[in-house]
Amino acid sequence: MAPARFVAGMLLAAIGCVLSVAADNPTTPSPQPFVWQKAHATFYGGADASDTMGGACGYGNLFSEGYGTRTAALSTVLFNDGAACGQCYKIACDRKRADPLFCKPGVTVTVTATNFCPPNDALPNDNGGWCNPPRPHFDMAQPAWEKIGVYKGGIIPIMYQRVPCMKRGGVRFVINGHEYFNLVLVSNVAAAGSIKSMDVKTSDSDEWMPMARNWGANWHSLANLTGKMLSFRLTNSDGHTLVFNDVVPKGWNFGQSFASKLQF
């Protein structure tokens, strides 16, 4: 019995050592799995989605930027002052709550958040004020909505969940503004889809300068960056960081677009 007690003691000591090391070196918790949640969805923009262009995220022409017609405007609680721009959502008609005449069961569609659905305080939340707080609501581009709903329905109850964004190519940057006001649009972001923080560094400096969200997916810097080679550091909403070294060449002009080779 003595050898058995000795072995057991050694095992307990080893386990204690492992637990001690783990306590001294905490690991990042695994992200929570995406879960289905309830909301409602309407549609806008016309059968060709031509009236969905632009929007509160600032992506401009959604076709040339790669977002196409599978997009949505989010209500206040989901839009989160632009922090949700670029996020992707899988949506299905909720057949348990929907009128079966207006629901296409067994079908899902994935959309990207590109716009804001403003509240309408003049109408009640359950009768026209669909995007009023605290309602989660998706005003989807019509072609995307018609994947899951029948046109005559107008509004349907849905189930939705956040999903990783799938993108082709690298993250893109467009620089607008003027001297001492640089407005950088960040688009084509995969994985989380949305950006939590952004920094800029010039080729003649070793210091990263924080940028601030100006509106939607546009971030600004008040430093004089005109014509200098620029690097960007992005942290997405999942906490992952990428550095885009010298992605903007020396001598750039406002209005230019720059595509990177890096992607989340």
ROSE-652277 format. One record per residue: residue in one letter; y, x, z of N, C-alpha, C in turn. Coordinates in steps of 0.001 Angstrom, whole numbers, padded with zeros to 6 digits, always signed. Example, Ala and Ser with C-alpha at 12.3 -4.5 7.8 and 13.67 -1.06 7.14 Angstrom:
% residues 2
a-005690+013190+007800-004500+012300+007800-003300+013200+007800/s-002250+012850+007080-001060+013670+007140+000030+012900+007870/
//
This chain:
% residues 264
m-001212+000820+000000+000000+000000+000000+001257+000850+000000/a+001178+002034+000621+002369+002872+000691+002902+003219-000685/p+002010+003662-001645+002530+003970-002988+003217+002770-003615/a+002682+001546-003393+003284+000354-003984+004685+000138-003433/r+004844+000327-002090+006175+000144-001498+007129+001203-002018/f+006605+002407-002259+007446+003492-002762+007949+003165-004164/v+007028+002659-005027+007410+002304-006399+008420+001173-006393/a+008178+000153-005533+009106-000968-005453+010487-000500-005018/g+010489+000430-004059+011774+000947-003595+012505+001689-004692/m+011750+002477-005460+012369+003212-006565+012944+002255-007593/l+012215+001161-007890+012702+000182-008870+013987-000475-008388/l+014024-000859-007101+015225-001478-006561+016405-000521-006610/a+016148+000755-006330+017220+001746-006389+017745+001885-007806/a+016809+001882-008775+017216+002016-010177+018045+000820-010612/i+017599-000388-010188+018339-001599-010547+019732-001560-009932/g+019806-001113-008671+021103-001023-008019+022025-000064-008734/c+021452+001052-009226+022243+002039-009956+022791+001436-011233/v+021931+000698-011951+022359+000064-013206+023474-000933-012950/l+023298-001766-011859+024320-002752-011543+025631-002081-011170/s+025556-000950-010475+026751-000223-010097+027488+000295-011323/v+026730+000858-012279+027336+001372-013511+027973+000235-014287/a+027266-000918-014343+027805-002067-015076+029097-002548-014447/a+029158-002517-013093+030367-002963-012418+031530-002029-012701/d+031233-000715-012798+032286+000263-013066+032718+000257-014523/n+031864-000268-015418+032154-000269-016841+031946-001674-017402/p+032845-002602-017041+032647-003984-017490+032711-004084-018999/t+031875-004926-019561+031869-005122-021004+032660-006365-021353/t+033158-006417-022587+033886-007587-023056+032919-008750-023178/p+033231-009900-022585+032312-011029-022672+032135-011477-024103/s+030947-011948-024415+030680-012428-025760+031508-013674-026019/p+032029-013819-027256+032812-015012-027548+031990-016276-027391/q+032637-017335-026916+031955-018600-026728+031557-019184-028076/p+030386-019805-028162+029977-020387-029435+030899-021534-029828/f+031099-021705-031130+031921-022804-031609+031211-024120-031308/v+031962-025108-030869+031384-026401-030529+032070-027492-031338/w+031339-028580-031566+031892-029720-032276+032804-030510-031351/q+033960-030920-031872+034908-031719-031117+035356-032910-031963/k+035914-033918-031300+036295-035145-031987+037774-035130-032366/a+038088-035726-033511+039470-035871-033966+039493-036949-035039/h+040622-037060-035731+040744-037934-036888+041348-037136-038040/a+041185-037655-039253+041723-036967-040424+042302-037969-041411/t+043447-037589-041978+044062-038306-043084+044199-037319-044233/f+044872-037722-045325+045048-036791-046440+046453-036903-047012/y+046862-035839-047723+048173-035811-048372+048107-034866-049563/g+049184-034840-050351+049307-033823-051385+048890-034225-052778/g+048310-035417-052949+047901-035854-054280+046515-035371-054660/a+045970-035984-055721+044601-035686-056146+044422-034239-056561/d+045496-033581-057016+045406-032175-057412+045937-031235-056334/a+046313-031790-055208+046832-031023-054063+048125-030281-054373/s+048831-030678-055431+050039-029957-055829+051139-030048-054775/d+051166-031133-053994+052211-031287-052985+051851-030655-051645/t+050794-029877-051618+050465-029139-050388+051026-027719-050423/m+051639-027342-051552+052157-025973-051675+053259-025719-050642/g+053449-024453-050312+054430-024106-049281+053826-024351-047912/g+054515-025102-047094+053969-025431-045785+054508-024561-044668/a+054225-024979-043451+054801-024372-042258+054196-023022-041888/c+053144-022607-042594+052599-021259-042363+053248-020225-043280/g+053862-020700-044365+054594-019787-045238+053780-019119-046314/y+052582-019628-046613+051737-018976-047607+052219-019187-049039/g+053131-020122-049251+053670-020332-050593+052683-021041-051497/n+052418-020444-052655+051479-021033-053613+050057-020825-053105/l+049443-021904-052667+048123-021793-052047+047038-021423-053048/f+047279-021700-054328+046299-021328-055351+046316-019817-055574/s+047511-019244-055770+047597-017806-056029+047242-016983-054793/e+047411-017574-053610+047071-016865-052372+045598-017017-051995/g+044846-017784-052782+043407-017874-052567+042941-018983-051644/y+043848-019868-051218+043463-020942-050306+043029-022196-051052/g+043515-022385-052259+043074-023493-053092+043405-024860-052514/t+042460-025792-052669+042693-027170-052228+041992-027488-050909/r+041291-026544-050342+040593-026802-049077+041462-026322-047914/t+042508-027111-047674+043490-026763-046655+043807-027996-045823/a+044544-027778-044725+044927-028893-043863+046187-028556-043096/a+046948-029608-042797+048062-029523-041860+047552-029974-040498/l+047901-029234-039453+047383-029512-038115+048432-030198-037248/s+047967-031051-036361+048872-031689-035407+049354-030664-034385/t+050358-031055-033607+051018-030140-032674+050042-029397-031777/v+049092-030129-031199+048183-029530-030218+047282-028474-030860/l+046992-028607-032154+046150-027634-032854+046970-026516-033488/f+048154-026859-034002+048981-025881-034719+049475-024771-033811/n+049796-025130-032568+050151-024139-031543+051307-023237-031993/d+052374-023867-032476+053586-023140-032901+053302-022073-033952/g+052299-022294-034776+051991-021357-035859+050886-020377-035547/a+050446-020317-034296+049393-019368-033922+048067-019686-034600/a+047906-020931-035065+046655-021325-035729+046674-021079-037233/c+047784-020628-037778+047862-020410-039220+046758-019467-039687/g+046006-019904-040691+044928-019092-041236+043566-019370-040638/q+043510-020131-039546+042214-020437-038941+041423-021398-039828/c+040103-021321-039712+039227-022150-040543+038445-023138-039680/y+038253-024320-040232+037583-025399-039509+036560-026076-040419/k+035366-026283-039881+034362-027086-040570+034517-028520-040088/i+034569-029458-041033+034855-030848-040708+033808-031760-041334/a+033391-032763-040571+032451-033775-041060+032916-035135-040591/c+032678-036152-041395+032970-037521-040968+032043-037874-039800/d+032619-038456-038766+031844-038820-037583+031221-040192-037817/r+029998-040211-038288+029368-041471-038683+029088-042397-037497/k+029092-041860-036283+028884-042704-035113+030127-043534-034791/r+031294-043053-035212+032541-043759-034918+033189-044356-036164/a+032767-043926-037351+033433-044332-038584+032872-045634-039146/d+033712-046318-039913+033242-047440-040716+032353-046864-041810/p+031087-047272-041900+030178-046667-042887+030651-046823-044331/l+031568-047773-044582+032088-047950-045941+032977-046785-046370/f+033554-046082-045373+034529-045046-045699+034077-043645-045301/c+032842-043498-044893+032331-042208-044411+031253-041687-045343/k+031315-040398-045659+030263-039743-046433+029430-038900-045459/p+028319-039436-044973+027530-038736-043960+026762-037554-044551/g+026467-036601-043681+025648-035462-044087+026371-034430-044924/v+027710-034524-045008+028495-033589-045814+029552-032945-044921/t+029788-031652-045102+030864-030970-044392+031773-030275-045401/v+032992-030008-044975+033931-029236-045790+034665-028286-044853/t+034916-027078-045315+035636-026085-044515+037043-025922-045065/v+038034-026063-044191+039427-025973-044597+040138-024870-043812/t+041253-024404-044386+042095-023412-043726+043394-024076-043290/a+043863-023742-042098+045132-024274-041595+046285-023588-042308/t+047051-024371-043089+048172-023810-043845+049480-024544-043599/n+049451-025615-042806+050655-026431-042660+050649-027116-041294/f+051779-027736-040978+051975-028445-039716+052154-029927-040001/c+051454-030774-039267+051614-032218-039370+052525-032658-038220/p+053781-033005-038509+054736-033298-037433+054449-034632-036764/p+054827-034759-035508+054662-036042-034810+055651-037071-035337/n+055330-038324-035141+056210-039429-035510+056385-040314-034279/d+057427-040047-033524+057623-040742-032246+057947-042218-032425/a+058297-042613-033643+058635-044008-033891+057395-044886-033985/l+056224-044266-034116+054987-045024-034257+054021-044665-033136/p+053205-045630-032713+052233-045337-031642+051160-044357-032101/n+050588-043663-031131+049593-042628-031424+048394-043147-032202/d+048034-044397-031965+046833-044937-032592+047141-045858-033768/n+048390-045828-034235+048758-046690-035356+049923-046067-036136/g+049626-044978-036823+050641-044323-037649+051124-043001-037104/g+051181-042873-035782+051605-041592-035201+050415-040681-034986/w+049661-040482-036054+048384-039772-035948+048534-038347-035424/c+049660-037714-035727+049828-036314-035315+050627-036160-034031/n+050867-037271-033347+051597-037212-032076+050757-036499-031008/p+051406-035699-030156+050677-035132-029016+050154-036247-028129/p+048995-036095-027500+048146-034894-027525+046993-035004-028517/r+047164-035769-029590+046059-036018-030523+045713-034775-031344/p+044438-034363-031400+044023-033378-032409+043836-034123-033733/h+044515-033671-034771+044467-034386-036043+044591-033411-037202/f+043871-033722-038290+043914-032927-039516+044440-033801-040650/d+045589-033414-041214+046083-034059-042431+045647-033148-043579/m+044539-033499-044197+043873-032605-045136+044385-032780-046561/a+044305-031713-047360+044552-031852-048787+043571-032884-049333/q+044064-033764-050196+043243-034890-050637+041876-034477-051197/p+041788-033447-052062+040460-033081-052581+039483-032688-051478/a+039970-032045-050418+039096-031669-049304+038670-032900-048520/w+039623-033801-048257+039324-035018-047497+038279-035871-048214/e+038386-035953-049537+037465-036801-050291+036051-036224-050368/k+035861-035010-049854+034498-034488-049725+033739-035229-048629/i+034480-035737-047636+033830-036348-046476+034176-037823-046291/g+035240-038285-046981+035671-039670-046799+035922-040378-048107/v+035960-041713-048053+036224-042540-049227+037707-042897-049249/y+038330-042715-050409+039781-042820-050571+040374-044047-049874/k+039766-045197-050034+040323-046446-049499+040411-046441-047975/g+039637-045595-047340+039637-045563-045882+040954-045088-045300/g+041558-044092-045945+042857-043594-045497+042803-042689-044289/i+042123-043121-043249+041950-042323-042033+040536-042527-041535/i+039891-041442-041123+038523-041525-040619+038371-040679-039359/p+037506-041106-038447+037167-040243-037313+036290-039092-037798/i+036501-037923-037246+035764-036735-037699+035240-035951-036508/m+034321-035031-036812+033905-033972-035907+034351-032660-036540/y+034859-031737-035722+035317-030457-036276+034926-029316-035350/q+034865-028123-035922+034636-026913-035135+035290-025725-035825/r+035805-024787-035026+036313-023530-035572+035143-022745-036139/v+035347-022137-037297+034332-021289-037908+035004-020029-038440/p+034257-018947-038619+034837-017735-039194+035305-017991-040627/c+036406-017371-040985+036936-017489-042351+036265-016458-043257/m+035909-016882-044450+035319-015996-045444+036364-015735-046528/k+036702-014471-046753+037739-014122-047722+037260-013030-048663/r+037816-013029-049858+037555-011959-050815+038679-010934-050741/g+038315-009654-050783+039327-008607-050747+039901-008411-049364/g+040940-007563-049290+041516-007210-048009+042686-008082-047607/v+043198-007813-046411+044375-008511-045897+045577-008166-046773/r+046467-009149-046989+047627-008957-047856+048927-009078-047074/f+049943-008374-047554+051255-008373-046916+052333-008604-047972/v+053282-009473-047676+054455-009681-048527+055684-009437-047658/i+056595-008574-048134+057790-008245-047358+059010-008930-047956/n+059655-009734-047137+060911-010375-047508+061973-009995-046491/g+063177-010540-046638+064254-010270-045695+065341-009415-046300/h+065926-008556-045460+066992-007653-045893+067078-006527-044869/e+067999-005610-045055+068114-004460-044164+068271-004916-042715/y+067498-004326-041830+067449-004640-040406+066847-006018-040113/f+066265-006664-041114+065498-007875-040868+064362-007928-041882/n+063200-007481-041436+062038-007405-042307+061065-008517-041931/l+060816-009412-042880+059953-010559-042650+058664-010350-043432/v+057557-010175-042715+056287-009824-043350+055307-010983-043224/l+054883-011501-044371+053858-012546-044412+052486-011882-044444/v+051605-012302-043544+050238-011783-043483+049295-012889-043961/s+048506-012595-044987+047624-013635-045532+046256-013057-045869/n+045361-013950-046274+043986-013589-046650+043251-012878-045515/v+043361-013442-044330+042743-012854-043138+041381-013509-042900/a+040337-012704-042873+038982-013214-042653+038685-013298-041156/a+037444-013697-040848+036948-013807-039467+037772-014834-038687/a+038530-014412-037682+039310-015363-036880+040335-016099-037727/g+040830-015435-038764+041795-016059-039669+043233-015966-039209/s+043468-015932-037922+044820-015940-037373+045127-014630-036661/i+046417-014288-036628+046878-013038-036039+047577-013310-034713/k+047215-012517-033690+047800-012677-032359+048984-011753-032140/s+048916-010537-032700+050029-009599-032546+050065-008641-033724/m+051248-008067-033955+051446-007189-035110+052454-006108-034744/d+052176-004883-035178+053074-003751-034972+053290-003041-036293/v+054400-002307-036386+054715-001551-037600+055071-000123-037220/k+054743+000813-038106+055072+002223-037898+055488+002821-039231/t+056542+003621-039217+056996+004293-040433+056344+005665-040533/s+056319+006214-041735+055654+007503-041953+056399+008664-041288/d+057668+008459-040914+058432+009529-040267+058470+009371-038741/s+057550+008561-038200+057510+008349-036761+056073+008190-036296/d+055838+008533-035030+054513+008350-034432+054471+007121-033534/e+055576+006392-033447+055653+005265-032529+055433+003939-033246/w+054585+003110-032633+054380+001756-033119+055462+000854-032541/m+056071+000039-033400+057105-000899-032972+056546-002318-033044/p+056612-003069-031948+056077-004438-031969+056898-005351-032878/m+056213-006248-033561+056855-007262-034367+056666-008606-033663/a+057496-009587-034015+057425-010904-033371+057127-011967-034417/r+056362-012982-034015+056126-014094-034927+057446-014820-035156/n+057855-014895-036417+059088-015582-036757+058830-017054-037021/w+057904-017329-037919+057428-018702-038149+056115-018620-038911/g+055203-019515-038565+053920-019549-039253+053209-018213-039226/a+052862-017717-040421+052173-016431-040550+053140-015308-040881/n+054441-015523-040633+055482-014530-040897+055893-013825-039613/w+055914-012493-039672+056290-011670-038535+057519-010845-038908/h+058417-010615-037928+059636-009888-038276+059853-008654-037399/s+060595-007715-037988+061053-006524-037275+062538-006379-037550/l+063296-005970-036529+064733-005789-036675+065095-004317-036878/a+064100-003463-037081+064353-002041-037342+064708-001834-038812/n+065332-000726-039112+065655-000394-040500+064435+000282-041129/l+063653-000498-041848+062427+000013-042469+062565+000167-043977/t+063715-000148-044520+063897-000246-045959+063465+001019-046688/g+062543+000855-047621+062120+001954-048488+061172+002949-047866/k+060874+002825-046566+060005+003793-045907+058532+003399-046065/m+057657+004400-046089+056224+004116-046100+055849+003483-044769/l+055096+002365-044848+054819+001598-043641+053328+001460-043372/s+052999+001453-042093+051655+001115-041626+051778-000097-040713/f+050749-000947-040723+050721-002114-039851+049494-002070-038957/r+049646-002568-037743+048529-002716-036812+048432-004190-036427/l+047300-004788-036760+047100-006212-036513+046004-006427-035483/t+046231-007355-034580+045202-007815-033663+045007-009299-033910/n+043774-009690-034236+043552-011098-034536+043332-011893-033244/s+043196-013202-033380+043108-014062-032200+041792-013915-031453/d+040832-013161-032021+039601-012832-031304+039710-011512-030553/g+040872-010842-030692+041095-009586-029983+040672-008342-030733/h+040305-008464-032001+039917-007306-032799+041147-006707-033491/t+041244-005390-033506+042416-004701-034044+042044-003847-035244/l+042889-003905-036280+042742-003041-037451+044077-002356-037721/v+044005-001100-038156+045206-000346-038530+045210-000147-040040/f+046296-000559-040675+046445-000456-042121+047410+000688-042404/n+046856+001901-042460+047672+003099-042608+048302+003179-043995/d+049629+003377-044028+050373+003610-045272+050076+002556-046330/v+049931+001300-045895+049599+000220-046836+050796-000140-047719/v+052012+000167-047232+053223-000071-048027+053795+001285-048428/p+053854+001590-049726+054305+002909-050169+055818+003090-050027/k+056231+004323-050058+057660+004649-050001+058373+004072-051224/g+059580+003596-051017+060376+003075-052119+060142+001618-052439/w+059465+000860-051559+059197-000556-051801+060492-001362-051822/n+060390-002564-052388+061524-003484-052445+061153-004821-051817/f+062145-005528-051326+061910-006850-050756+061366-007790-051835/g+060394-008613-051415+059754-009529-052344+058439-009011-052898/q+058130-007748-052632+056891-007176-053136+055701-007560-052264/s+054529-007597-052896+053268-007925-052216+052359-006702-052234/f+051637-006495-051140+050760-005325-051037+049395-005768-050507/a+048356-005428-051255+046990-005780-050880+046305-004556-050284/s+045670-004738-049138+044943-003651-048505+043476-003681-048929/k+042753-002654-048512+041310-002606-048752+040528-002899-047472/l+041259-003208-046401+040627-003467-045111+040560-004963-044834/q+039522-005363-044123+039352-006766-043769+038656-006865-042419/f+038997-007898-041647+038368-008107-040345+036907-008513-040498/
//
